[in-house]
Amino acid sequence: MKKISLLLLSAFVAGATFAQMDSKMDNKMSKPVNVGGAPMYASKNIVENAVNSKDHTTLVAAVKAAGLVGTLESAGPFTVFAPTNEAFDKLPAGTVGTLVKPENKATLTKILTYHVVAGNWDAKAIAAKIKEGNGSAELKTVEGGTLKAWMKGGKLMLTDEKGGSATVTIKNVYQSNGVIHVIDTVLMPK
C-alpha cells in the first residue's frame, strides 16, 4: 500500500512539475517581444503584429501590394524572415517603388515569399538543423528557393541564392500562426 501511495505521489509531483514547465514555456512564448516600438503578441497573427511595427512599414506595404495579407493571416504555420525598412533602403534607389507597381506584382510576390518558410522554425530548431548539417542548413522557402542558414559569432545568418547575406537581429517573435525573425537585409531569389 505504501508503494502504491508513493508511486501515486511521485506521479502527481512529476505531473505538477511538467505542468509548471508547460506553463513556463507558454509564458515565454506569450510574453510579447517589442519590434519597431510595438509589442508583438503570440495571440495575434503575423499581419496583425507586423502592422504595428514602425520598422516594418515598407514590408507591410509590399505584402499588401503583393496581395499576400490573406495568406499571412491564415493558419500557417509560417516562419517569416522580416526585413526592416532599413533593409529595404539598402536596395538600389527606386527598387521598392518599382516593385510595388501592379505590373510588377509577380516579381514582388516572388521576393516576399522567398522570405517565408513553411512551419514553425524558431532559432533553436534552426540551430539544431545547422548542427545536424555540420555548420549550415538549407531552408526551403514558400517561393520554392533555398536559404542557407549558418552561425557567425553566435548570430544566426542567412545567405540567399545570389550570395547576399542577412543577419537575424531579433529572433523568436512568436505569432499565433508562426514565428518571425527580423533581418537586416532583403534576401533575393534566383
C-alpha positions as CSV (number, residue, x, y, z in Angstrom):
1,M,0.0,0.0,0.0
2,K,2.9,2.4,0.8
3,K,4.5,1.6,-2.6
4,I,1.2,2.4,-4.4
5,S,0.8,5.7,-2.4
6,L,4.5,6.6,-3.1
7,L,4.0,5.8,-6.8
8,L,0.9,8.0,-6.9
9,L,2.6,10.8,-5.0
10,S,5.6,10.6,-7.4
11,A,3.3,10.6,-10.4
12,F,1.5,13.6,-9.0
13,V,4.7,15.5,-8.3
14,A,6.0,14.7,-11.8
15,G,2.8,15.8,-13.4
16,A,2.8,19.0,-11.4
17,T,6.4,19.6,-12.5
18,F,5.6,19.0,-16.2
19,A,2.6,21.3,-15.9
20,Q,4.8,24.0,-14.4
21,M,7.3,23.5,-17.2
22,D,4.5,23.8,-19.8
23,S,3.2,26.9,-18.1
24,K,6.7,28.5,-18.2
25,M,7.0,27.6,-21.9
26,D,3.6,29.1,-22.6
27,N,4.5,32.3,-20.7
28,K,7.9,32.5,-22.5
29,M,6.1,32.2,-25.9
30,S,3.3,34.5,-25.0
31,K,5.5,37.2,-23.5
32,P,5.4,40.0,-26.1
33,V,8.7,41.0,-27.8
34,N,9.0,44.6,-28.8
35,V,9.7,45.1,-32.5
36,G,9.7,48.6,-34.1
37,G,8.5,50.1,-30.8
38,A,5.4,47.9,-30.6
39,P,4.7,44.7,-28.6
40,M,4.2,41.6,-30.7
41,Y,1.7,39.3,-29.2
42,A,1.8,35.5,-29.6
43,S,-2.0,35.6,-29.7
44,K,-2.1,37.7,-32.9
45,N,-1.2,36.5,-36.4
46,I,1.8,37.7,-38.5
47,V,-0.1,40.6,-40.2
48,E,-1.9,41.8,-37.0
49,N,1.5,42.2,-35.4
50,A,3.6,43.5,-38.3
51,V,1.2,46.4,-39.0
52,N,2.2,47.8,-35.6
53,S,6.0,47.8,-36.1
54,K,7.3,51.2,-37.2
55,D,10.4,49.3,-38.5
56,H,8.3,47.2,-41.0
57,T,6.1,49.7,-42.8
58,T,7.8,49.0,-46.1
59,L,7.3,45.3,-45.7
60,V,3.7,45.7,-44.8
61,A,3.1,47.9,-47.8
62,A,4.8,45.3,-50.0
63,V,2.8,42.5,-48.5
64,K,-0.4,44.5,-49.3
65,A,0.7,45.3,-52.8
66,A,1.5,41.6,-53.5
67,G,-1.9,40.5,-52.2
68,L,-0.3,38.3,-49.5
69,V,-2.2,39.6,-46.5
70,G,-4.8,36.8,-46.5
71,T,-2.1,34.2,-46.8
72,L,-0.1,35.5,-43.9
73,E,-3.3,35.8,-41.8
74,S,-4.1,32.1,-42.4
75,A,-3.4,29.3,-40.0
76,G,0.1,28.5,-41.4
77,P,2.3,27.9,-39.6
78,F,4.9,30.2,-41.3
79,T,8.4,31.3,-40.4
80,V,8.9,34.8,-41.8
81,F,12.3,36.4,-42.1
82,A,11.1,40.0,-41.9
83,P,13.4,42.7,-43.5
84,T,13.3,46.1,-41.7
85,N,12.7,49.4,-43.5
86,E,16.5,49.9,-43.3
87,A,17.0,46.6,-45.1
88,F,14.7,47.8,-48.0
89,D,16.7,51.1,-48.0
90,K,19.8,49.1,-48.9
91,L,18.3,48.2,-52.2
92,P,19.2,50.4,-55.2
93,A,17.3,53.7,-55.3
94,G,13.8,53.3,-56.8
95,T,13.6,49.5,-56.4
96,V,10.8,49.4,-53.8
97,G,8.8,52.0,-55.7
98,T,9.1,49.9,-58.9
99,L,8.3,46.6,-57.2
100,V,5.0,47.8,-55.6
101,K,3.6,48.8,-59.0
102,P,0.8,46.5,-60.2
103,E,2.7,45.4,-63.2
104,N,5.5,44.0,-61.0
105,K,3.3,42.1,-58.6
106,A,4.7,38.7,-59.7
107,T,8.3,39.8,-59.0
108,L,7.3,41.3,-55.7
109,T,5.4,38.2,-54.7
110,K,8.5,36.0,-55.6
111,I,10.8,38.2,-53.4
112,L,8.4,38.3,-50.5
113,T,7.6,34.5,-50.5
114,Y,11.3,33.9,-50.6
115,H,11.4,35.3,-47.0
116,V,8.8,32.7,-45.8
117,V,9.4,29.1,-44.8
118,A,6.6,26.7,-44.0
119,G,6.4,25.6,-40.4
120,N,7.5,26.9,-37.0
121,W,11.2,27.4,-37.2
122,D,12.3,29.1,-34.1
123,A,16.0,29.8,-33.5
124,K,16.5,26.7,-31.5
125,A,15.1,24.5,-34.3
126,I,17.2,26.3,-36.9
127,A,20.3,25.9,-34.8
128,A,19.7,22.2,-34.4
129,K,19.3,21.9,-38.2
130,I,22.6,23.8,-38.6
131,K,24.4,21.5,-36.2
132,E,22.9,18.4,-38.0
133,G,24.2,19.9,-41.2
134,N,27.8,20.3,-39.9
135,G,27.6,24.1,-39.8
136,S,24.9,25.0,-42.3
137,A,21.3,24.2,-43.1
138,E,19.1,24.6,-46.2
139,L,15.7,26.0,-45.6
140,K,13.2,25.6,-48.4
141,T,11.1,28.8,-49.0
142,V,7.5,29.1,-49.9
143,E,8.7,30.6,-53.2
144,G,10.5,27.4,-54.0
145,G,14.0,28.5,-53.5
146,T,16.5,27.8,-50.8
147,L,18.0,29.9,-48.0
148,K,21.3,28.8,-46.3
149,A,21.3,29.2,-42.5
150,W,24.5,29.3,-40.6
151,M,26.0,30.9,-37.4
152,K,28.6,33.7,-37.2
153,G,29.8,34.6,-33.7
154,G,26.6,33.5,-32.1
155,K,24.4,35.3,-34.6
156,L,22.0,33.5,-37.0
157,M,22.8,34.3,-40.6
158,L,21.0,33.6,-43.9
159,T,22.5,33.5,-47.3
160,D,20.3,33.9,-50.4
161,E,20.7,32.3,-53.8
162,K,22.5,35.3,-55.2
163,G,25.2,35.2,-52.4
164,G,23.8,38.0,-50.3
165,S,23.7,37.6,-46.5
166,A,21.3,38.8,-43.8
167,T,21.7,38.8,-40.0
168,V,18.8,37.9,-37.7
169,T,18.6,40.9,-35.4
170,I,15.6,39.9,-33.4
171,K,14.7,36.2,-33.2
172,N,11.7,34.2,-32.0
173,V,8.9,36.7,-32.3
174,Y,6.1,34.1,-31.8
175,Q,2.8,34.6,-33.6
176,S,-0.5,32.6,-33.5
177,N,0.4,31.3,-36.9
178,G,4.1,31.0,-36.8
179,V,7.3,32.9,-35.9
180,I,9.0,36.0,-37.2
181,H,12.8,36.6,-37.2
182,V,13.7,40.2,-38.0
183,I,16.6,40.6,-40.5
184,D,18.8,43.5,-41.7
185,T,18.9,42.8,-45.4
186,V,16.4,41.9,-48.1
187,L,17.1,38.4,-49.4
188,M,16.9,37.7,-53.2
189,P,15.9,34.6,-55.0
190,K,17.5,33.5,-58.3
